[in-house]
């Protein structure tokens, strides 16, 4: 039964009468607006309800599923709805029993196909001959806007429809995901309403007639039908394309974030996009061609639209204390140009890629001044201390060559390298302190300093000479001045030998000066052994016996010959650069031809597969990265500083597990992680991506240790190959623009033998 007073189900319906401004509006549009209004708890105080036609065109019955919803609507006060630009007043009246008993079945559009609306047919079959509704069931109380099927799949019968007919209908349903096969579109995935709309369009084409009927509120926004008859469709002619219905919010985001893509499509296909807003929340798009068919433009737009709006995140949050919504919107929009940002009531709404939305949401939660500029951040690194101690004696010999490399380390890692205090006079200490508001890279600077110091110390050489026995009177002063003029050289006198130690270039210059000094003393006043006042023959004989090669000639030609002999002696020298002792079981590396003691070089190659002298790699360096996967996808969004090429999004997925023998704490569990990074989709970015894939295969991207940001232990962390984890924000936010990033990451990969 359907009477108001005698209905067995509570509560009784209400009669809603439209004001004068709402009369003449299509019934479907009115019903949608009424349902949206009375189902809103905030705007109308209502709840789940159904709107059905009343006895007059301006009357509608309002059936609530719960008494509380009806009471909330009655106590809310005056009700108005916005239809188009008109504000329509609503009058609520109790439903008289005689009116409800005389209520006819729902009005159906003239000429409508009963099979096209299975919900209507099912409702009609359940009614008794008098038109009364059966008793309500609990499962029938769901709101018409609730989706019972989140996603459905429909397989098309390729034998009934041609490939062109399927393509034409699918182009008008932009939100459907298409599955193509050898015969064209074979299946579609999407919402039930979109699949039902595609079914209606395909049925129109199959029957070859125009089904000009009004859509039901259950099916949502409807696309205009194709003209019947043999006349070609707009996809084949030069006229406007059939309308494409898309959500207005997604279209606004697409126009904002992919404006260049839309402009390129319009320019390439010579079309203009005309947008109409017939229904709330929807946009009807038509492609108006400039003398050429609009089919290709419509299909290209649909593909680009689906790719751009497939995986988006939506966030809504308060603007924060001390900020107006418009101010927060303006700040976030300038900080994140790839997001659609707007004010919604007193809140800020974001729409865009999940990574950028999460970053913007995090910055907005940090307090006033959201997105207004770089935020000063101090990160204290727990773990390896940012200090290093080195032998003071070796440091004195390497200072001149080490200083340029220290300046390079300070510039590269934005740190200050300062001498520190130490209680041991035989050692020197250096502290590495971060400089500026950027990330703390002092640990990386320390590692680079140690590499530079060890590389130079391995080049130190030692030479011993037998001086003239009867030394001149001023020889002591000479060695004192000699040491002052060569501070980066170690001079030792003892055991009847003059011993020099230093870098090869400095050592060669000192040997020349020492030779010149002993040659000049031959003509100096004072007796010398073997001289007998006859000139320098005795000195020459003594110099000939000198194992250091001190000669008696001073001519330019003899000097060049002696330099060549010294170079040959240096090549034949049997001192190991690692232990600085006589080589045992000499081993020469294949590529760089540097020689070492066999036990020394074997131990060094276990630590790092590279030559200790020139750092040339031998073999492949592998790390202790946990098992995981690396995948990529392409985005249409451009990275700041890399216009017109799109973006490569890298996804790293590492599963949880237990640490092995090559990890810091074997047997301890560690948690898995998911990391996202970004590269420009140009030639250089794709080259870096190939190198990163090699590094991932060699287990060099991640390691297990202590987090540098949270100080948590036994977690998966980056392993000295830097990634951009944000699309925007610059280097301080690990994002773009950063002009030197690709070059830096290439150098980091090259240091691990990947180039």
GIFENTA-V964189 format. One record per pair of residues at least 12 apart in sequence whose C-alpha atoms are under 7 Angstrom apart, sorted by the first residue. I is the first residue (numbers start at 1). J is the second residue. Records with the same first field share a line. If there is no record, write none. Layout:
I: J ; J
//
This chain:
1: 132 ; 133 ; 134
2: 100 ; 101 ; 132 ; 133
3: 97 ; 100 ; 101
4: 95 ; 96 ; 97 ; 100
5: 97
10: 67
11: 64 ; 66 ; 67
13: 61 ; 62 ; 63 ; 64 ; 95
14: 61 ; 62 ; 63 ; 92 ; 93 ; 94 ; 95
15: 59 ; 60 ; 61 ; 62 ; 92 ; 93 ; 94 ; 95
16: 59 ; 60 ; 61 ; 62 ; 90 ; 91 ; 92 ; 93
17: 58 ; 59 ; 60 ; 90 ; 91 ; 92
18: 58 ; 59 ; 88 ; 89 ; 90 ; 91
19: 88 ; 89 ; 90
21: 86 ; 88
22: 88
23: 58
28: 216 ; 217
31: 51
32: 217
35: 50 ; 51
44: 73 ; 76
45: 69 ; 72 ; 73 ; 76
46: 69 ; 70 ; 72 ; 73
47: 69
48: 64 ; 65 ; 142 ; 143
49: 62 ; 63 ; 64 ; 65 ; 143
50: 62 ; 63 ; 64
51: 63
52: 106
53: 106 ; 107
54: 103
55: 103
65: 141
104: 131
105: 131
109: 213 ; 214
110: 213
111: 213
112: 211 ; 213
116: 200
144: 218
149: 192
150: 191
151: 189 ; 190 ; 191 ; 192
152: 189 ; 190 ; 191 ; 192
153: 187 ; 188 ; 189 ; 190
154: 187 ; 188 ; 189
155: 186 ; 187 ; 188
156: 186 ; 187
158: 186
163: 183 ; 184
166: 185
169: 198 ; 201 ; 202
170: 198
171: 298 ; 299 ; 302
172: 242 ; 243 ; 244
173: 194 ; 198 ; 244
174: 244 ; 246 ; 302
175: 306
176: 188 ; 189 ; 190 ; 194
177: 189 ; 190
193: 219
208: 228 ; 229
209: 228
210: 225 ; 226 ; 227 ; 228
221: 279
223: 243 ; 245
235: 293 ; 294 ; 295
236: 293
237: 293
238: 289 ; 291 ; 292 ; 293 ; 294
239: 288 ; 289 ; 293
240: 286 ; 287 ; 288 ; 289 ; 294
241: 286 ; 287 ; 288 ; 294 ; 295
242: 286
243: 284 ; 285 ; 286
244: 284 ; 285 ; 286
245: 282 ; 283 ; 284 ; 285
246: 282 ; 283 ; 284
247: 281 ; 282 ; 283
248: 281 ; 282 ; 283
250: 309
253: 340
254: 305
256: 340
257: 338 ; 339
258: 637
265: 297
269: 297
270: 289 ; 290
271: 287 ; 288 ; 289 ; 290 ; 294
272: 287 ; 288 ; 289
273: 285 ; 286 ; 287 ; 288
274: 286 ; 287
308: 636
311: 353
312: 351 ; 352 ; 353 ; 354
313: 351 ; 352 ; 353 ; 354 ; 357
314: 350 ; 351 ; 352
315: 349 ; 350 ; 351
316: 347 ; 348 ; 349 ; 350
317: 347 ; 348 ; 349
318: 346 ; 347 ; 348
319: 347 ; 348
320: 367
321: 368
322: 368
323: 368
325: 343 ; 346 ; 347 ; 348
326: 343
328: 370
329: 341 ; 342 ; 343 ; 348
331: 370 ; 371 ; 372
332: 370 ; 371
335: 371
336: 728
339: 351 ; 352
340: 352
356: 726
376: 437
377: 437 ; 438
378: 437
379: 439 ; 440 ; 709
381: 708
382: 708 ; 711
383: 706
386: 431 ; 432 ; 442 ; 443 ; 446
387: 430 ; 431 ; 432 ; 446
388: 429 ; 430 ; 431
389: 427 ; 428 ; 429 ; 430
390: 427 ; 428 ; 429
391: 426 ; 427 ; 428
392: 426 ; 427 ; 428
396: 488
397: 488 ; 489 ; 502
398: 456 ; 488
405: 452
406: 449
409: 445 ; 448 ; 449
413: 441 ; 445
414: 434 ; 435
415: 432 ; 433 ; 434 ; 435 ; 442
416: 432 ; 433 ; 434 ; 435
417: 430 ; 431 ; 432 ; 433
418: 430 ; 431 ; 432
419: 431
432: 446
438: 732
439: 732
455: 612 ; 613
458: 577 ; 578 ; 612 ; 613
459: 503 ; 577 ; 613
460: 501 ; 502 ; 503 ; 504
461: 501 ; 502 ; 503 ; 504
462: 500 ; 501 ; 502
463: 499 ; 500 ; 501
464: 497 ; 498 ; 499 ; 500 ; 548
465: 497 ; 498 ; 499 ; 547 ; 548
466: 496 ; 497 ; 498 ; 546 ; 547 ; 548
467: 497 ; 498
470: 528 ; 529
472: 521
488: 502
489: 501 ; 502
490: 502
515: 550
519: 552
522: 536 ; 539
540: 552
576: 596 ; 597
577: 596
578: 600
583: 596 ; 597
584: 597 ; 598
585: 597 ; 598
586: 598
609: 621
617: 753
620: 753
621: 752 ; 753
622: 698 ; 699 ; 700
623: 698 ; 699 ; 700
624: 662 ; 663 ; 699 ; 703
625: 699 ; 700 ; 701 ; 702 ; 703
626: 654
627: 654 ; 655
628: 653 ; 654 ; 655
629: 652 ; 653 ; 654
630: 651 ; 652 ; 653
631: 650 ; 651 ; 652
632: 648 ; 649 ; 650 ; 651
633: 648 ; 649 ; 650
634: 647 ; 648 ; 649
635: 647 ; 648 ; 649
639: 680 ; 727 ; 736
640: 728 ; 736 ; 737
641: 736 ; 737
642: 680
645: 680 ; 681 ; 682
646: 680 ; 681
647: 678 ; 679 ; 680 ; 681
648: 678 ; 679 ; 680 ; 681
649: 676 ; 677 ; 678 ; 679
650: 676 ; 677 ; 678
651: 675 ; 676 ; 677
652: 674 ; 675 ; 676
653: 673 ; 674 ; 675
654: 672 ; 673 ; 674
655: 672 ; 673
656: 670 ; 671 ; 672
657: 669 ; 670 ; 671
658: 670
663: 704
664: 705
670: 714 ; 715
671: 715
676: 725
677: 723 ; 724 ; 725 ; 726
678: 724 ; 725 ; 726 ; 727
688: 746
691: 754 ; 755
700: 719
701: 718 ; 719 ; 721
702: 716 ; 717 ; 718 ; 719
703: 716 ; 717 ; 718 ; 719
704: 716 ; 717
705: 717
721: 745 ; 748 ; 749
722: 745
//
